[in-house]
Amino acid sequence: MGISLLPVAARRLEGKVAVITGAARGIGESTAKLFFKHGAKVVLADILDDVGHSLSRHLCSSSSSFVHCDVTKEKDIENAVNTAISKYGKLDIMLNNAGISGTLKFNILENELSDFQKVLNVNLLGAFLGTKHAAKAMIPARQGSIIIMASGCSIIGGIGPYAYTSSKHGLLGLMKNATIDLGRYGIRVNCVSPHVVPSQMTRDLFKLEDGDEFPNVYSHFKCGDILRPEDIAEAALYLASDASRFVSGHNLIVDGGFTSANQDNNKVEKERRRRTRAAMGVSLLPAAARWLEGKVDVITGAARGIGESTAKLFFKHGAKVVLADILDDVGHSLSRHQCSTSSSFIHCDVTKEKDIKNTVNTVISKDGKLDIMLNNVGISGTLKFNILENELSDFQKVLNVNLLGAFLGTKHATRAMIPAHQGSIIIMASGFSIIGGIGPYAYTSSKHGLLGLMKNATVDLG
């Protein structure tokens, strides 16, 4: 390519410097080419060294460079940003594009914790690190555009694997928090959410061989037309350019109307909520008024707070309640306080699959069934609202408890409920699952991720 053939006046990114992760192929490659065409200097960050170096040479050696970058490693992200600063003097645009789909399994029972964790590490933690270090570079200039590549799976469930959908929902939480945190510095943060585009990842999804025609999955858009990586690049160009100078906190959906046409397919009933006092020892409600009479229930994080109050209310309404928590003394005390025949305590660290599995197995062996699973346990993490103060280890810890814990609880509850063809799985999310800026980064991202988990499970298990 060598030089941009556009006249200078038409170049929307003239003089700007961009870092693109996952830049070696697919959407990243198309965006890199378009950004270069519009006058940007582009740092291509990827783990595909040969392909990345080849693309850099194809563009222009003086206006593009390649750096090896594994987005799960903070030092690699930091190096990519530092390369842009040292070579081109600044960073104007950060496109967090790197992502993986993970194992293409849509049944929760087939999903493994290690696979779930791997997808979160690349898709969500990678974008967190990219946003953090881009912000560090952009704050002194008091301007910049951070773009996060999400997905149609960021707003609906059932069309992507569990981990992928949860991670993409989590990206919306990350974007919303960053919008509020970084807006005071003139930094804009947005998401782009494409539907399916032809790529190696989607070829694997549809099990296509080389030469196979890509299917039309846009039943509500132009007949015979399909979305291309170049279309997504155009959306990223808009958000990177000054044409979008007042656009921040936006999820730009590029899908030919797919999500609008299909969003209502996965409606979930609103939970009934009541305030009541819990009776101790035996339920004082008449049997006819006990909504959960004969039901068996597991509650994680049950030793205190919302978990404790829910356990007391469930017991009052006739349920047998298994209290699962890491607070052994408090949990045993609560169990004794209710009723030893209708309540029991099990030590359970929700980040350990063997603990979740043991909890569910204990219920089955003791009571023969599981009717209700309340994934309630959660932590807020460090109360730091400035992204620069947030550490990867803290972010990871919150995701492990809040999101991976709920995934494991849902998975093993499903295993117990499928034979009975009934059950209720409840996931404790938060107001932070729909808005940003009022909770810490990891907490907000994890709670958005829980909505993705819930939506996929609704489609999978309904």
N, C-alpha and C positions, 0 to 999 in steps of 0.2 A: 504493500500500500504506500509506504514511504512518506507522503505528505497528504494533508487534507485537501480535497479538491473543492470544498465549499469556499465561496468568497468570505472574507473576514467578517463582513457585516451579517452574514447568515449563521455564523458560528455561535451557538448559544452558550458554549462553555469556554470561550476563548480566554486563555490565561488562567484557567482554573486547574487545580490539581486534585486527582481522585485516587482513592484506593478501592479496589474491588476484590473481595474474597470470593473464592470459587470461580475465578476468572478464566480458567483455561478452556472451558467449553460450555455449551448450552447457553443459558440466559446470561451468565457472566461474560462469556466470550462475545456474544452479540452486543451487550451493553458496552464492553470495552471498545469495540470497534466504533460504535455510534458516538461514544464520548470523545474518542480520538478525532473522529470526523468533524465534531463540533468544537475542536480546538483545545481539548483538555490534554494535560499530561497525565498519563495513567500508570499507576503501579498495580501490576497484576499479581495477586497473592493466591497461591494454590499449592496443593501437594503434588500435582502432576507436573514435575519439573520439565521434562522434555517438551510436552505440549505447551506449557507456559512460556518457555524460552522461544519456541518456534513462533508463537503468537506475537511476542514482543518484537522479534525481528521483522515479522510481517507488517507490523504497524510502523514503528520508526524508532531507531535506537536512541535518538536524542529526546524523544517525547514519551517513551514508554520503557518500563523495566519490569523484570520478573523477580519476585522473591518467594522462596519456599515458605509456605505458611500453613501450619496445622492449627486451625482456629481453636482447638481445644487446649492449646498451649499458650499461656499468656505471653511468654517471651517471644513467640513467633508473631503474635499480633503487634506487640510493642515494636518489634523490629520492622514490620511492614510500615507502620506509621512513621517510625524514625527514618526509614529509607526515603519516604516522601518528603519529609522535612529537610533532611540533609542534602538530597539531590535537587529538589525543586523549591525549597524555601518555605513551604506552607502546606496545609491540607484544607481543601475547601469542601470535598465530597467524600463521604464514606459509604460504600454500598456493602452491607452485610448480606452477601448472597449465598455463601457456602451452606449447603444443606444436604441431608441424606434422607431417604424414605425409611430406611431400616427394613426389617423382614416384612414381607408383604403378607401378613397374617391378620385376618379380620375377626377371628374368633379369639376372645380374650384368653381362653384356656391355653391357646397355642403360643401365647406371647411370653417370652422370658425376661426376667428382670435385667439381665446383662444387655439384651438388645434394646430395651426401653431406655436404659441409662446411656447407651452409646448415642442414640438419636438425640436425647436431651443435651448431651455434651456438645455435639456438633451444632445443632440447630438453635438451641436457646442459650447455652453458656457461651458458645462462639460469638453470637450476636451481642451478648452482654459485654464480652471483652472488647469486641470491635467498637461498640458504642462508647465504652469507658475510655479507651485510649484515643479514639477520635476526638472525644470531648476535651481531653487533656491538651490536644494540639490546637483545637479550635477556640477555646475560651480566651486566650490572649488576643486573638483577632476579633473576638466578639461577633463572629459570623460563621456560618457553615451549614451544610445539609447532610444529615445522617439518614440513610434509607435502609430499611430492613425488609428483606424479601420474605414475605409471609406466604399465604396460600389461600385458595378458596376454603381449605380445611381450617382456616382460622375463624370461620364464622358458622360453619355447619359440620355435622358429624356424619359418620357412616360411609364417606367416600374415600377415606384414607385410612392407613393403619393407625392403631391406638397411639403409639408413641409420636408419630408424625403429627397427628391431629392435636394432641396435647401440647406438643412443642410449639406448633404454629399459633394456637390460642395464647400460649405463654408469651409469644413475641408481641402480641397486641398489648399485654400488660406492661412489658418492657418499654414499648414505644410510648405508651400513655404517660408512664412515670418520667421518662426522659424528656418528653415534650414540656412538662411542667418544670422539671428541674433545670433544663438547659435553655429554656426560652428567654430567661433573663439575660443570657449572654448573646442573644441574637442567633442561636443555633436552632434550626428547624429539624424535627424528627418525624418521619412518616414511614408507613408500610406500603408495599405493593403486594397485592394478593392475586396472583394469576391462577387460572384454572389449568388444566392439563395442556402441556406443550410437548411437541416431539422432542425427545431427548433420550439418552441411554436409560435414565431412571424410569421414564414412563414406558419405554419399550419393554423394560423388565416387568413393569406393572401389568401391561397388556399381553405379556408373553409373545412379543413380536420378533420374528427373525429379520435379518437384514433383507431389505427388499419388500417386506410386507407393508401394505398400505396402512397408514395410521388411521384409526377409526374416528368418525365424527361424533364427538360427545357434546355437541352444542345444539341440542334439539330445538332450542328456542332462538337460534341465531341463523345467520345466512346458511341456507342449505348447501352442503358440500364444502363449506369453508372451515378452516381450522385455525386455532391460535398458534402463532409462531413466536420463537424467542425474540425476534425483532420487534414484535408488538409490545412485549414486556420492556424491552430496552427503551422504547419510545416513552413509556410511562415513567421509567426511571429518569430519563432525560428531562422530562418536565419537572419532576421533583428536585432534580439537581440544579436546574437553571433558575435564574432570577425571575422567570415568568411565574414561579410559584412562591414568591417571596413572602406571601401572607398565608401560605398553606403549611400547617403544622398540626400534628396529632391526628392525621388523616390516614385511613386505610383505603388506598386506591385499588379497587377491585377491577381486574381486567379478565373478564370471563364470558363475554358475549351474552350476559344476562342469566347465566346458569344458576348462580346462587339465589338470585331474586325469584326465579321460577321454581326452585326446589327447597327453599328455606322452610316452608310450612309443613314439609313432610315429616319432620321429627319433633312434633309438639309433645311436651311433657306436662302433665297435670301439675298445678300448683299444690304444694303441700298445705294441709290444714294446720293452722297454728292456734294453740290455746294457752292461756296462762292458768295455772292451777297449782294448788298446794299438793305436795306428795305426802301420803300417809306412810308411816314406818311399821315394819314388822309384818303386817298383813294388809292387803288392799281393802279399804273400807267401802269401795264402790260396789253396788249391787252387780251381779254377774252380767245382767243385760246392758249395763252401762260401761262395761270394760271393753274398750275397743280392741285390745290386743289379747284377749282371753285365749290361752292355749298356744300363743306364739312364742317362738324362741329367737332371742335377739343377741347379737354381739355388738358392743360399742367400744371402739378404740378411743384412747384418751379419756377414759371413763371416770378417773379417780377424782376429778374436780372440775369446776367451771361448767360449761355447757354439757359436757359428757356426764357429769354427776347429776345435774338437774334432769337431763333426759332419761338417765337410768332410773331415777326415782319415779318419774312420770310413767315410763313404760311399765315398771313394776306395779304401780298403782292401777294401771289398766290391764293387769292380768298376765303380763309377759314374764317368761323366765329370762333373766338378764345375765349375760356373761360380760363381766367388766374386764377389759383388756388395757393394760397400762404398764408403764415402767416404774410407777410409784407404788411399790409393793405394800408398804405399811398402810398407806392411805386407802389403797384399793381393797385390801383385806378388811379394814375397818368398815368401809362402806358396805361391803358384802354382808358382813355380820349384822350391820345396822338395819339392813332390809330384811332378809329372810334367808337362812342357810339353805333351804330346800329350793328356793326360787331364784337364788342369786349366787354367783361364784366369781372368784377373781383368778385371772391368769396373767402372769408376767408376759408382756408383749412389747417388743421394740419393733415398730412398724417398718423400719428400714431393713429388717432381717426377714427374708422370706420364710425361713424355718419357724420363726415365731408366729407369723400370721397363719401359716399352714397348721401349726400345732393348735392354735386357738380354734380354728374351724373344725379340725379333726376331733378335738376334745368335746366340742358341742355336739357333733354328730354321734360320737360314741356314747355320750351321756344322755342326750335327749332325742336322738334319732333323726333330727332335722335342723335346718336353719331357715327361719322365715324372714328375718330382718338383719341387715348389716349396715351399721352406721359408721362410716369412715369419718371420724370426728377429730382425730389427733392432728395437731398442727403447732407450729412455732412461728414466731414473727421474725426471728433472726436479729441481727444488729440493727438498731434504729438509726440508720444513716440514710439520709434522703439525697445526698450528693453522690452522684455515680462515681466520682473519683475516690471517694472514701470507702467504697464497697470492694471487698476482697473476694476472689474466686472461691476460696474455701468456704466462706460464709454463705455465698450464693448456693453452692453445691449442697451444703448441709440443709438449708431450707427446702430445696427441691426434693432431697432424699426423704425428708419427713412428710412434707405436705402433699407432694405429687406422686412420688414413687410409692409412698405408703398407701395412698388411696388406690393406686393401680393394683398393688398386691392384695389389698383387702377386697377389691371388686373381683379380681381374678379368682381368688379362693372361695369367696362367697358364691360366685357363679358355679364353681365346681360342685358345691353342695346343693344349690337350688335347681339346677337343670333337671335332675331326675324327678323332682316334684312338679316341674312345669309351673312354678310360681315362686314369688319372693319379692322383697323390696330392698333395693340397695340405695342408701342415702349418702351423699357426699357433702360434707360441711365445707362450703366455699366461703364467701364473704362479699360484702359490698365492694371490696377491692377486686372482685372478679369482673366488674363492669366499668369501673372508672380508675383513673390513675392519679398519682400525685399526693394521695393521702396516706399511703403506706410505703414501707421500704421496697426497694426494687425486687428483691428475691421473693418477698411475700406476695406482692402484686402479680408478678409473673407466674408464680406457682398457682395462685387462685384463678387466674385466667386459664391456666393449663387444665385445671380441674373441670372447667366447663367443656373443654374439648374431650376429656376423658368421659364425662357424663354423656355427651352427645353420641360418641361412638358406641358406648355401651348400650344406649337406648336403642340404636339401630341393630346392633349385634344380638342383643338378648331379648328384645321385644317379641 
